[in-house]
Amino acid sequence: MELRQLIYFKEVAKLEHVSRAAESLHVAQSAVSRQISLLENELGVDLFTRENRSVRLTQIGRLFLEHTERVIAELEQAKQRIEEYLNPDQGTIRLGFSTTLSIHTLPMVMTQFRTEHPNINFQLHQGTMDYLIKLIERGDIDIALAAPVPTNHPNIKGKVFFTEKMSALVPNNHELADKSHLRLIELRSERFITFRSGFSLRDIVIKACKQTGFTPEIAFEGEDMDTIKGLVSAGLGIAIIPEHAMAYDVPDMVSIPIIEPDIIRSVGAIVPKHRELAPSEELFFQFSKDFYDRLYRFGKQESW
């Protein structure tokens, strides 16, 4: 089995047409047909069914395609890693970040990093913590900015960059809007707007409420910070959000610090335990750590 055969097979499977695949690959149609035939003979199965000029993957063909895509992706990643080791100031960083991360600082980090390393690009992946961990475990990404930073995971190690407290977000005409701070128990009769199930920030809020002595009434659920803010602005409830999520004053909402109990979460980076970062990723990790050290004057953590 040759890599060329896998590349030809993948292209034919994508286009469902041998001649179009040949045009895309810039080779003769007969060469593509021959290599597919040799691959099927070696495997002892039909990977395609022929329908006039088109082809369709068989059931076993679809299964083989899944493995083929992983093999080609691994080889492409290995090639990229080698190129980056030869020149660490080039390449693409596949960066994940939590949906609930206080996003206003991320563009700042990336912009300043690219000012120093203009030939390094980013490919971004956003999602829940579980989703980011799966991406790292599969090798789709090697670094993610996450909140909260998980501990004691078998395949992931985390580094805390800073911690942030939670604040209550209320409409500016709310009866509590003039208060300089709040105790969480003062919100027990409120309707809460939270992230949907599966988001770590929701778990932090509900756990804090239950430890305070009440179960919050969930009025609405969202999947991003802007949705949460929009629902609060519309007067549909209150929310508990990270203090840095309010990057600027919003005329129709007020953010009020919660002083009892102290609700905090960690923010930092997660990376795989069992493989090293590429040089460009290591550059970005160190840059991010230094950036947040300066920005939040956060005490140094133990090194990995």
PASEBA-1860 file (N, C-alpha, C; in nm, 3 decimals):
! residues 304
1> MELRQLIY> 0.084/-0.119/0.000/0.000/0.000/0.000/0.088/0.125/0.000 ~ 0.062/0.217/-0.091/0.143/0.337/-0.104/0.063/0.460/-0.064 ~ 0.136/0.563/-0.018/0.071/0.688/0.019/-0.002/0.747/-0.101 ~ 0.058/0.734/-0.220/-0.007/0.786/-0.341/-0.145/0.725/-0.359 ~ -0.158/0.596/-0.332/-0.288/0.530/-0.347/-0.390/0.588/-0.250 ~ -0.347/0.616/-0.127/-0.439/0.672/-0.027/-0.483/0.812/-0.066 ~ -0.390/0.892/-0.120/-0.424/1.028/-0.164/-0.524/1.023/-0.280 ~ -0.499/0.934/-0.376/-0.591/0.920/-0.489/-0.729/0.874/-0.440
9> FKEVAKLE> -0.728/0.775/-0.352/-0.854/0.723/-0.298/-0.934/0.832/-0.228 ~ -0.868/0.911/-0.145/-0.936/1.017/-0.071/-0.999/1.119/-0.167 ~ -0.927/1.155/-0.272/-0.978/1.255/-0.366/-1.096/1.202/-0.445 ~ -1.089/1.077/-0.488/-1.202/1.016/-0.560/-1.323/1.008/-0.469 ~ -1.301/0.971/-0.342/-1.411/0.961/-0.247/-1.476/1.097/-0.224 ~ -1.395/1.202/-0.223/-1.448/1.336/-0.200/-1.530/1.385/-0.319 ~ -1.480/1.362/-0.440/-1.545/1.415/-0.561/-1.644/1.318/-0.623 ~ -1.636/1.190/-0.584/-1.724/1.085/-0.637/-1.717/1.080/-0.790
17> HVSRAAES> -1.597/1.102/-0.841/-1.578/1.103/-0.986/-1.430/1.087/-1.015 ~ -1.394/0.985/-1.095/-1.254/0.953/-1.117/-1.186/1.062/-1.201 ~ -1.250/1.103/-1.311/-1.186/1.200/-1.399/-1.169/1.336/-1.330 ~ -1.268/1.378/-1.250/-1.256/1.504/-1.177/-1.145/1.495/-1.072 ~ -1.135/1.379/-1.009/-1.027/1.359/-0.912/-0.892/1.368/-0.982 ~ -0.881/1.310/-1.101/-0.756/1.315/-1.176/-0.720/1.459/-1.211 ~ -0.821/1.538/-1.253/-0.796/1.679/-1.284/-0.748/1.754/-1.160 ~ -0.811/1.726/-1.045/-0.773/1.792/-0.921/-0.631/1.756/-0.879
25> LHVAQSAV> -0.593/1.632/-0.906/-0.460/1.583/-0.868/-0.353/1.612/-0.973 ~ -0.398/1.659/-1.091/-0.308/1.690/-1.202/-0.232/1.564/-1.250 ~ -0.307/1.455/-1.261/-0.251/1.330/-1.314/-0.351/1.274/-1.415 ~ -0.307/1.174/-1.488/-0.395/1.111/-1.588/-0.503/1.029/-1.519 ~ -0.622/1.024/-1.581/-0.732/0.946/-1.526/-0.694/0.799/-1.514 ~ -0.621/0.748/-1.614/-0.582/0.608/-1.612/-0.494/0.576/-1.492 ~ -0.409/0.674/-1.450/-0.322/0.653/-1.335/-0.404/0.642/-1.207 ~ -0.508/0.726/-1.195/-0.594/0.720/-1.077/-0.669/0.587/-1.073
33> SRQISLLE> -0.727/0.549/-1.186/-0.803/0.424/-1.193/-0.715/0.304/-1.159 ~ -0.592/0.303/-1.211/-0.502/0.190/-1.186/-0.467/0.181/-1.037 ~ -0.435/0.295/-0.974/-0.397/0.292/-0.834/-0.514/0.251/-0.743 ~ -0.634/0.295/-0.776/-0.751/0.253/-0.700/-0.773/0.103/-0.715 ~ -0.755/0.053/-0.837/-0.770/-0.091/-0.862/-0.667/-0.172/-0.785 ~ -0.542/-0.125/-0.785/-0.436/-0.194/-0.709/-0.467/-0.194/-0.559 ~ -0.520/-0.083/-0.510/-0.555/-0.073/-0.368/-0.666/-0.170/-0.333 ~ -0.769/-0.177/-0.417/-0.880/-0.269/-0.392/-0.832/-0.414/-0.398
41> NELGVDLF> -0.743/-0.444/-0.492/-0.691/-0.581/-0.502/-0.612/-0.619/-0.378 ~ -0.533/-0.525/-0.328/-0.453/-0.554/-0.208/-0.543/-0.575/-0.086 ~ -0.649/-0.493/-0.075/-0.739/-0.505/0.039/-0.836/-0.621/0.024 ~ -0.861/-0.662/-0.099/-0.954/-0.772/-0.124/-1.099/-0.733/-0.113 ~ -1.129/-0.604/-0.128/-1.267/-0.554/-0.120/-1.288/-0.446/-0.225 ~ -1.414/-0.420/-0.258/-1.449/-0.307/-0.344/-1.470/-0.184/-0.256 ~ -1.397/-0.079/-0.286/-1.412/0.045/-0.211/-1.519/0.135/-0.271 ~ -1.548/0.115/-0.400/-1.647/0.197/-0.471/-1.743/0.109/-0.548
49> TRENRSVR> -1.862/0.162/-0.567/-1.954/0.107/-0.667/-1.954/0.205/-0.784 ~ -1.956/0.151/-0.906/-1.950/0.236/-1.025/-2.091/0.262/-1.076 ~ -2.122/0.389/-1.100/-2.253/0.429/-1.152/-2.230/0.522/-1.271 ~ -2.232/0.465/-1.392/-2.199/0.539/-1.513/-2.063/0.605/-1.496 ~ -2.057/0.739/-1.499/-1.929/0.806/-1.485/-1.897/0.842/-1.340 ~ -1.990/0.820/-1.251/-1.969/0.852/-1.110/-1.937/0.727/-1.030 ~ -1.887/0.749/-0.910/-1.860/0.638/-0.819/-1.916/0.672/-0.683 ~ -1.947/0.570/-0.605/-1.996/0.587/-0.469/-1.918/0.495/-0.377
57> LTQIGRLF> -1.888/0.543/-0.258/-1.821/0.458/-0.160/-1.911/0.345/-0.115 ~ -1.853/0.227/-0.105/-1.925/0.117/-0.042/-1.920/0.136/0.109 ~ -1.990/0.051/0.183/-1.988/0.062/0.329/-1.846/0.045/0.382 ~ -1.774/-0.055/0.328/-1.636/-0.075/0.373/-1.546/0.039/0.323 ~ -1.585/0.099/0.209/-1.511/0.213/0.158/-1.520/0.332/0.251 ~ -1.639/0.355/0.308/-1.657/0.465/0.404/-1.573/0.443/0.529 ~ -1.568/0.318/0.573/-1.485/0.285/0.689/-1.337/0.309/0.659 ~ -1.294/0.266/0.540/-1.153/0.282/0.503/-1.118/0.430/0.487
65> LEHTERVI> -1.214/0.511/0.441/-1.190/0.654/0.424/-1.160/0.721/0.559 ~ -1.230/0.681/0.665/-1.206/0.739/0.797/-1.061/0.719/0.839 ~ -1.010/0.596/0.817/-0.872/0.566/0.854/-0.774/0.638/0.761 ~ -0.810/0.644/0.634/-0.722/0.711/0.536/-0.705/0.859/0.571 ~ -0.814/0.924/0.606/-0.806/1.067/0.641/-0.718/1.089/0.763 ~ -0.726/0.997/0.861/-0.641/1.012/0.979/-0.494/0.992/0.945 ~ -0.466/0.893/0.859/-0.327/0.867/0.819/-0.268/0.987/0.747 ~ -0.342/1.041/0.651/-0.292/1.156/0.574/-0.277/1.278/0.664
73> AELEQAKQ> -0.372/1.298/0.756/-0.363/1.412/0.848/-0.239/1.399/0.937 ~ -0.211/1.277/0.983/-0.093/1.256/1.069/0.035/1.286/0.992 ~ 0.041/1.241/0.868/0.160/1.266/0.787/0.178/1.415/0.758 ~ 0.067/1.484/0.729/0.075/1.628/0.703/0.119/1.702/0.830 ~ 0.068/1.656/0.945/0.108/1.718/1.070/0.256/1.694/1.098 ~ 0.304/1.571/1.069/0.445/1.541/1.090/0.534/1.629/1.002 ~ 0.491/1.648/0.877/0.566/1.735/0.786/0.570/1.878/0.838 ~ 0.454/1.926/0.888/0.448/2.061/0.942/0.539/2.074/1.064
81> RIEEYLNP> 0.539/1.970/1.150/0.623/1.974/1.269/0.771/1.985/1.231 ~ 0.811/1.908/1.132/0.952/1.912/1.089/0.987/2.050/1.036 ~ 0.897/2.107/0.955/0.922/2.241/0.901/0.934/2.344/1.013 ~ 0.851/2.328/1.118/0.856/2.422/1.228/0.982/2.405/1.312 ~ 1.029/2.282/1.326/1.154/2.263/1.399/1.271/2.324/1.323 ~ 1.263/2.319/1.191/1.368/2.382/1.111/1.359/2.534/1.115 ~ 1.234/2.583/1.126/1.214/2.728/1.133/1.094/2.756/1.225 ~ 1.120/2.770/1.357/1.010/2.784/1.454/0.930/2.913/1.439
89> DQGTIRLG> 0.980/3.009/1.360/0.906/3.134/1.342/0.810/3.127/1.224 ~ 0.780/3.007/1.177/0.681/2.988/1.072/0.587/2.875/1.113 ~ 0.474/2.868/1.046/0.382/2.760/1.073/0.244/2.810/1.111 ~ 0.158/2.716/1.147/0.021/2.745/1.187/-0.005/2.684/1.323 ~ -0.051/2.765/1.416/-0.087/2.716/1.549/-0.236/2.686/1.551 ~ -0.269/2.562/1.576/-0.410/2.523/1.588/-0.450/2.544/1.734 ~ -0.521/2.652/1.759/-0.549/2.698/1.894/-0.696/2.680/1.929 ~ -0.722/2.616/2.041/-0.858/2.605/2.092/-0.881/2.709/2.201
97> FSTTLSIH> -1.007/2.744/2.225/-1.039/2.831/2.338/-1.182/2.804/2.384 ~ -1.201/2.815/2.514/-1.331/2.787/2.574/-1.436/2.887/2.529 ~ -1.556/2.838/2.508/-1.667/2.925/2.469/-1.693/3.031/2.576 ~ -1.674/2.995/2.704/-1.704/3.088/2.813/-1.586/3.174/2.851 ~ -1.476/3.165/2.777/-1.359/3.248/2.807/-1.393/3.395/2.787 ~ -1.340/3.480/2.874/-1.360/3.625/2.857/-1.281/3.669/2.735 ~ -1.348/3.671/2.622/-1.282/3.670/2.492/-1.209/3.799/2.457 ~ -1.236/3.909/2.527/-1.181/4.037/2.483/-1.029/4.041/2.488
105> TLPMVMTQ> -0.966/3.955/2.573/-0.820/3.957/2.580/-0.754/3.870/2.474 ~ -0.828/3.773/2.418/-0.767/3.681/2.322/-0.717/3.753/2.197 ~ -0.795/3.842/2.134/-0.740/3.915/2.019/-0.616/3.996/2.054 ~ -0.611/4.048/2.176/-0.494/4.123/2.219/-0.369/4.034/2.219 ~ -0.384/3.914/2.276/-0.271/3.820/2.282/-0.225/3.785/2.141 ~ -0.321/3.750/2.055/-0.286/3.705/1.921/-0.224/3.818/1.838 ~ -0.278/3.939/1.852/-0.226/4.052/1.776/-0.082/4.084/1.816 ~ -0.058/4.088/1.946/0.077/4.119/1.993/0.175/4.007/1.957
113> FRTEHPNI> 0.127/3.882/1.965/0.213/3.770/1.929/0.252/3.776/1.781 ~ 0.155/3.806/1.695/0.183/3.811/1.551/0.268/3.932/1.514 ~ 0.266/4.035/1.597/0.356/4.148/1.574/0.501/4.103/1.589 ~ 0.525/4.015/1.685/0.660/3.963/1.707/0.693/3.846/1.615 ~ 0.589/3.772/1.574/0.610/3.652/1.490/0.513/3.657/1.371 ~ 0.536/3.746/1.275/0.439/3.770/1.167/0.417/3.653/1.074 ~ 0.506/3.555/1.072/0.491/3.442/0.980/0.419/3.323/1.042 ~ 0.374/3.338/1.165/0.297/3.232/1.230/0.149/3.267/1.224
121> NFQLHQGT> 0.069/3.175/1.175/-0.075/3.196/1.162/-0.150/3.113/1.266 ~ -0.280/3.141/1.278/-0.364/3.069/1.373/-0.481/3.002/1.301 ~ -0.516/2.884/1.351/-0.640/2.815/1.311/-0.716/2.794/1.441 ~ -0.833/2.856/1.455/-0.904/2.861/1.583/-1.015/2.757/1.592 ~ -1.029/2.701/1.712/-1.135/2.604/1.742/-1.199/2.645/1.874 ~ -1.329/2.671/1.873/-1.399/2.714/1.993/-1.496/2.607/2.038 ~ -1.509/2.588/2.170/-1.605/2.490/2.218/-1.600/2.473/2.368 ~ -1.676/2.375/2.417/-1.678/2.345/2.559/-1.546/2.281/2.600
129> MDYLIKLI> -1.525/2.269/2.730/-1.403/2.206/2.779/-1.392/2.061/2.730 ~ -1.501/1.988/2.737/-1.499/1.848/2.691/-1.459/1.840/2.544 ~ -1.511/1.931/2.464/-1.479/1.932/2.321/-1.331/1.961/2.298 ~ -1.276/2.060/2.370/-1.134/2.094/2.353/-1.044/1.979/2.396 ~ -1.081/1.912/2.505/-1.001/1.798/2.550/-1.003/1.687/2.447 ~ -1.117/1.662/2.385/-1.124/1.559/2.281/-1.037/1.596/2.161 ~ -1.036/1.725/2.124/-0.951/1.769/2.013/-0.804/1.743/2.044 ~ -0.763/1.770/2.167/-0.624/1.746/2.206/-0.593/1.597/2.208
137> ERGDIDIA> -0.683/1.519/2.262/-0.661/1.374/2.268/-0.651/1.313/2.129 ~ -0.728/1.366/2.033/-0.723/1.315/1.896/-0.604/1.367/1.818 ~ -0.535/1.470/1.871/-0.423/1.529/1.800/-0.465/1.638/1.703 ~ -0.592/1.681/1.707/-0.638/1.786/1.617/-0.582/1.923/1.657 ~ -0.561/1.944/1.786/-0.493/2.063/1.836/-0.397/2.020/1.945 ~ -0.303/2.108/1.982/-0.208/2.076/2.088/-0.210/2.177/2.202 ~ -0.286/2.286/2.184/-0.292/2.386/2.291/-0.427/2.456/2.286 ~ -0.481/2.484/2.405/-0.608/2.556/2.412/-0.605/2.648/2.533
145> LAAPVPTN> -0.664/2.765/2.520/-0.686/2.854/2.633/-0.820/2.816/2.695 ~ -0.816/2.784/2.823/-0.932/2.721/2.884/-0.967/2.784/3.018 ~ -1.096/2.777/3.053/-1.144/2.823/3.182/-1.266/2.739/3.221 ~ -1.261/2.672/3.338/-1.147/2.664/3.429/-1.043/2.564/3.378 ~ -0.924/2.572/3.436/-0.816/2.482/3.396/-0.834/2.348/3.467 ~ -0.850/2.238/3.394/-0.873/2.108/3.458/-0.748/2.057/3.529 ~ -0.770/1.978/3.633/-0.660/1.916/3.707/-0.682/1.766/3.710 ~ -0.573/1.692/3.722/-0.578/1.546/3.738/-0.644/1.474/3.621
153> HPNIKGKV> -0.627/1.526/3.501/-0.678/1.455/3.383/-0.569/1.362/3.332 ~ -0.603/1.239/3.291/-0.499/1.143/3.251/-0.421/1.182/3.127 ~ -0.481/1.259/3.036/-0.415/1.291/2.909/-0.385/1.438/2.889 ~ -0.429/1.522/2.982/-0.417/1.667/2.966/-0.346/1.726/3.087 ~ -0.257/1.821/3.063/-0.200/1.897/3.173/-0.232/2.045/3.153 ~ -0.252/2.113/3.264/-0.293/2.252/3.256/-0.200/2.344/3.330 ~ -0.199/2.469/3.289/-0.119/2.574/3.352/-0.208/2.694/3.375 ~ -0.220/2.736/3.501/-0.303/2.851/3.535/-0.227/2.979/3.503
161> FFTEKMSA> -0.289/3.069/3.428/-0.232/3.200/3.400/-0.282/3.306/3.499 ~ -0.411/3.298/3.533/-0.467/3.391/3.631/-0.599/3.335/3.680 ~ -0.652/3.395/3.785/-0.786/3.358/3.833/-0.876/3.481/3.823 ~ -1.003/3.456/3.808/-1.097/3.568/3.801/-1.219/3.539/3.887 ~ -1.270/3.644/3.949/-1.389/3.633/4.032/-1.515/3.647/3.947 ~ -1.626/3.607/4.006/-1.754/3.618/3.938/-1.829/3.741/3.987 ~ -1.903/3.801/3.896/-1.986/3.916/3.928/-2.129/3.889/3.884 ~ -2.223/3.958/3.947/-2.363/3.949/3.905/-2.387/4.053/3.797
169> LVPNNHEL> -2.455/4.013/3.693/-2.491/4.104/3.585/-2.642/4.125/3.590 ~ -2.683/4.250/3.610/-2.826/4.281/3.625/-2.862/4.398/3.536 ~ -2.990/4.411/3.496/-3.033/4.530/3.421/-3.013/4.655/3.507 ~ -2.990/4.770/3.444/-2.961/4.891/3.523/-3.083/4.944/3.599 ~ -3.202/4.891/3.570/-3.321/4.932/3.645/-3.358/4.830/3.752 ~ -3.269/4.733/3.776/-3.293/4.630/3.877/-3.281/4.692/4.016 ~ -3.356/4.639/4.113/-3.355/4.694/4.249/-3.218/4.683/4.316 ~ -3.131/4.590/4.267/-2.998/4.574/4.325/-2.890/4.651/4.248
177> ADKSHLRL> -2.929/4.722/4.143/-2.831/4.781/4.052/-2.742/4.886/4.117 ~ -2.789/4.948/4.225/-2.710/5.054/4.288/-2.613/5.001/4.393 ~ -2.613/4.873/4.418/-2.527/4.818/4.523/-2.382/4.808/4.474 ~ -2.288/4.831/4.564/-2.146/4.823/4.528/-2.095/4.680/4.528 ~ -2.164/4.592/4.602/-2.129/4.451/4.605/-2.250/4.371/4.651 ~ -2.242/4.239/4.632/-2.355/4.152/4.667/-2.306/4.028/4.739 ~ -2.396/3.976/4.823/-2.379/3.839/4.871/-2.465/3.750/4.783 ~ -2.419/3.632/4.751/-2.490/3.545/4.657/-2.631/3.514/4.705
185> IELRSERF> -2.650/3.503/4.838/-2.782/3.470/4.891/-2.886/3.575/4.855 ~ -2.842/3.698/4.827/-2.935/3.805/4.788/-2.998/3.780/4.652 ~ -2.946/3.682/4.578/-2.998/3.653/4.444/-3.088/3.529/4.444 ~ -3.121/3.476/4.561/-3.192/3.348/4.567/-3.330/3.352/4.503 ~ -3.394/3.469/4.498/-3.529/3.477/4.440/-3.527/3.521/4.293 ~ -3.407/3.536/4.237/-3.395/3.584/4.099/-3.410/3.470/3.999 ~ -3.445/3.509/3.877/-3.443/3.415/3.764/-3.306/3.426/3.698 ~ -3.239/3.311/3.683/-3.102/3.310/3.635/-3.096/3.280/3.485
193> ITFRSGFS> -3.005/3.347/3.420/-2.972/3.317/3.279/-2.832/3.256/3.280 ~ -2.820/3.135/3.230/-2.692/3.063/3.237/-2.658/3.004/3.101 ~ -2.539/2.946/3.095/-2.503/2.863/2.980/-2.578/2.732/2.991 ~ -2.594/2.664/2.879/-2.666/2.537/2.880/-2.582/2.429/2.946 ~ -2.646/2.317/2.971/-2.578/2.202/3.032/-2.458/2.160/2.947 ~ -2.348/2.128/3.014/-2.226/2.090/2.943/-2.120/2.198/2.946 ~ -2.159/2.320/2.985/-2.064/2.430/2.996/-2.017/2.443/3.141 ~ -1.886/2.453/3.159/-1.829/2.453/3.293/-1.875/2.572/3.377
201> LRDIVIKA> -1.897/2.687/3.313/-1.939/2.806/3.388/-2.075/2.785/3.452 ~ -2.162/2.713/3.386/-2.293/2.681/3.444/-2.274/2.598/3.571 ~ -2.186/2.499/3.564/-2.162/2.412/3.680/-2.108/2.492/3.798 ~ -2.018/2.588/3.770/-1.962/2.671/3.877/-2.072/2.751/3.947 ~ -2.161/2.809/3.867/-2.268/2.893/3.922/-2.365/2.809/4.005 ~ -2.411/2.698/3.952/-2.509/2.616/4.022/-2.449/2.559/4.150 ~ -2.323/2.515/4.144/-2.258/2.461/4.264/-2.248/2.567/4.373 ~ -2.211/2.691/4.336/-2.199/2.798/4.435/-2.334/2.830/4.499
209> CKQTGFTP> -2.440/2.831/4.417/-2.574/2.859/4.470/-2.618/2.752/4.569 ~ -2.596/2.626/4.532/-2.638/2.516/4.620/-2.559/2.516/4.750 ~ -2.430/2.549/4.742/-2.349/2.556/4.864/-2.394/2.673/4.953 ~ -2.454/2.774/4.891/-2.505/2.889/4.967/-2.640/2.858/5.030 ~ -2.710/2.757/4.978/-2.835/2.716/5.040/-2.958/2.726/4.953 ~ -2.942/2.748/4.822/-3.059/2.751/4.734/-3.024/2.695/4.596 ~ -3.127/2.649/4.528/-3.113/2.603/4.391/-3.165/2.711/4.297 ~ -3.081/2.761/4.207/-3.124/2.874/4.123/-3.235/2.834/4.025
217> EIAFEGED> -3.327/2.925/4.004/-3.431/2.905/3.901/-3.373/2.948/3.766 ~ -3.360/2.852/3.675/-3.302/2.880/3.544/-3.412/2.927/3.449 ~ -3.403/3.051/3.407/-3.506/3.107/3.319/-3.472/3.083/3.172 ~ -3.346/3.105/3.136/-3.302/3.089/2.997/-3.161/3.033/2.997 ~ -3.126/2.968/2.885/-2.992/2.914/2.867/-2.936/2.964/2.735 ~ -2.806/2.990/2.732/-2.742/3.035/2.609/-2.615/2.956/2.582 ~ -2.551/2.986/2.468/-2.430/2.915/2.431/-2.310/3.007/2.413 ~ -2.328/3.137/2.434/-2.215/3.229/2.426/-2.242/3.348/2.515
225> MDTIKGLV> -2.134/3.421/2.548/-2.145/3.532/2.643/-2.233/3.644/2.591 ~ -2.228/3.671/2.461/-2.311/3.779/2.405/-2.459/3.749/2.419 ~ -2.497/3.622/2.402/-2.638/3.583/2.420/-2.681/3.604/2.565 ~ -2.595/3.562/2.658/-2.625/3.580/2.800/-2.647/3.729/2.831 ~ -2.556/3.813/2.784/-2.567/3.956/2.809/-2.693/4.013/2.746 ~ -2.724/3.968/2.624/-2.843/4.018/2.555/-2.971/3.986/2.630 ~ -2.979/3.866/2.687/-3.099/3.827/2.761/-3.112/3.907/2.891 ~ -2.999/3.932/2.957/-3.002/4.017/3.077/-3.044/4.158/3.041
233> SAGLGIAI> -2.988/4.210/2.932/-3.022/4.345/2.887/-3.171/4.359/2.858 ~ -3.231/4.250/2.810/-3.374/4.253/2.778/-3.462/4.241/2.903 ~ -3.400/4.226/3.020/-3.476/4.219/3.145/-3.534/4.083/3.173 ~ -3.478/3.979/3.113/-3.534/3.845/3.129/-3.475/3.769/3.247 ~ -3.381/3.828/3.317/-3.321/3.764/3.432/-3.186/3.825/3.463 ~ -3.114/3.761/3.558/-2.979/3.805/3.593/-2.882/3.692/3.559 ~ -2.753/3.726/3.555/-2.653/3.624/3.525/-2.533/3.643/3.617 ~ -2.458/3.536/3.634/-2.330/3.544/3.704/-2.222/3.514/3.602
241> IPEHAMAY> -2.134/3.611/3.582/-2.035/3.599/3.475/-1.897/3.635/3.530 ~ -1.790/3.597/3.460/-1.655/3.635/3.504/-1.639/3.787/3.504 ~ -1.562/3.837/3.600/-1.546/3.982/3.614/-1.489/4.047/3.489 ~ -1.405/3.973/3.415/-1.342/4.032/3.296/-1.429/4.021/3.171 ~ -1.547/3.960/3.185/-1.634/3.947/3.068/-1.696/4.081/3.030 ~ -1.702/4.173/3.125/-1.751/4.308/3.095/-1.631/4.395/3.060 ~ -1.588/4.387/2.935/-1.468/4.460/2.893/-1.492/4.609/2.887 ~ -1.618/4.650/2.879/-1.650/4.792/2.870/-1.789/4.813/2.932
249> DVPDMVSI> -1.818/4.936/2.967/-1.948/4.967/3.026/-2.059/4.952/2.924 ~ -2.168/4.889/2.967/-2.286/4.874/2.882/-2.398/4.956/2.946 ~ -2.457/5.050/2.873/-2.552/5.144/2.934/-2.669/5.080/3.007 ~ -2.721/4.968/2.958/-2.842/4.912/3.016/-2.817/4.795/3.110 ~ -2.691/4.773/3.151/-2.659/4.665/3.244/-2.555/4.712/3.345 ~ -2.553/4.646/3.460/-2.458/4.677/3.566/-2.394/4.547/3.613 ~ -2.262/4.549/3.631/-2.189/4.435/3.685/-2.154/4.464/3.830 ~ -2.194/4.374/3.921/-2.176/4.395/4.064/-2.092/4.281/4.122
257> PIIEPDII> -1.979/4.312/4.186/-1.895/4.206/4.244/-1.972/4.124/4.349 ~ -1.948/3.993/4.351/-2.003/3.905/4.454/-1.892/3.879/4.556 ~ -1.919/3.917/4.681/-1.814/3.907/4.783/-1.834/3.788/4.878 ~ -1.952/3.727/4.876/-1.976/3.614/4.965/-2.073/3.517/4.901 ~ -2.028/3.394/4.871/-1.891/3.346/4.887/-1.803/3.398/4.773 ~ -1.673/3.375/4.783/-1.582/3.407/4.675/-1.599/3.301/4.565 ~ -1.656/3.341/4.451/-1.672/3.247/4.340/-1.562/3.281/4.239 ~ -1.470/3.188/4.221/-1.358/3.214/4.131/-1.341/3.097/4.035
265> RSVGAIVP> -1.273/3.124/3.927/-1.234/3.016/3.836/-1.094/3.046/3.782 ~ -1.026/2.940/3.747/-0.891/2.955/3.692/-0.898/2.968/3.541 ~ -0.803/3.042/3.485/-0.793/3.059/3.341/-0.649/3.032/3.301 ~ -0.629/2.955/3.196/-0.493/2.923/3.154/-0.490/2.843/3.027 ~ -0.390/2.759/3.014/-0.372/2.680/2.892/-0.373/2.531/2.926 ~ -0.423/2.451/2.833/-0.416/2.306/2.845/-0.342/2.252/2.723 ~ -0.261/2.148/2.748/-0.181/2.085/2.642/-0.178/1.936/2.668 ~ -0.135/1.856/2.571/-0.128/1.710/2.593/-0.018/1.673/2.691
273> KHRELAPS> -0.042/1.568/2.769/0.058/1.520/2.864/0.167/1.440/2.797 ~ 0.132/1.372/2.688/0.220/1.268/2.636/0.287/1.303/2.503 ~ 0.281/1.428/2.462/0.357/1.472/2.346/0.397/1.618/2.363 ~ 0.508/1.653/2.301/0.562/1.788/2.316/0.493/1.886/2.222 ~ 0.495/2.012/2.261/0.446/2.117/2.174/0.547/2.142/2.062 ~ 0.496/2.180/1.946/0.584/2.225/1.838/0.649/2.356/1.881 ~ 0.763/2.390/1.823/0.831/2.515/1.863/0.742/2.639/1.855 ~ 0.661/2.652/1.749/0.575/2.769/1.737/0.470/2.771/1.848
281> EELFFQFS> 0.419/2.651/1.885/0.321/2.643/1.993/0.384/2.675/2.127 ~ 0.508/2.629/2.146/0.580/2.662/2.270/0.605/2.812/2.280 ~ 0.637/2.875/2.167/0.654/3.020/2.165/0.525/3.090/2.209 ~ 0.412/3.043/2.156/0.284/3.106/2.189/0.248/3.082/2.335 ~ 0.273/2.962/2.384/0.243/2.933/2.524/0.321/3.027/2.617 ~ 0.451/3.039/2.595/0.532/3.125/2.680/0.491/3.271/2.666 ~ 0.458/3.313/2.544/0.413/3.450/2.522/0.284/3.477/2.599 ~ 0.187/3.383/2.591/0.059/3.400/2.659/0.078/3.407/2.810
289> KDFYDRLY> 0.159/3.319/2.861/0.185/3.318/3.006/0.241/3.452/3.051 ~ 0.342/3.503/2.979/0.403/3.631/3.014/0.302/3.745/2.999 ~ 0.219/3.738/2.895/0.118/3.842/2.871/0.024/3.854/2.991 ~ -0.030/3.740/3.037/-0.125/3.744/3.147/-0.057/3.771/3.281 ~ 0.068/3.730/3.295/0.143/3.768/3.415/0.150/3.920/3.427 ~ 0.178/3.985/3.315/0.187/4.131/3.316/0.049/4.195/3.333 ~ -0.050/4.138/3.265/-0.182/4.200/3.263/-0.253/4.192/3.397 ~ -0.244/4.078/3.463/-0.316/4.059/3.587/-0.226/4.051/3.710
297> RFGKQESW> -0.094/4.067/3.689/0.000/4.060/3.799/-0.024/3.937/3.884 ~ -0.045/3.825/3.815/-0.076/3.699/3.883/0.053/3.635/3.930 ~ 0.053/3.581/4.052/0.171/3.516/4.107/0.215/3.398/4.024 ~ 0.344/3.371/4.021/0.400/3.262/3.943/0.350/3.128/3.994 ~ 0.317/3.040/3.900/0.277/2.904/3.933/0.400/2.813/3.924 ~ 0.387/2.698/3.984/0.493/2.599/3.969/0.506/2.561/3.824 ~ 0.628/2.539/3.781/0.650/2.497/3.642/0.608/2.353/3.626 ~ 0.579/2.314/3.502/0.539/2.176/3.478/0.655/2.084/3.506
END
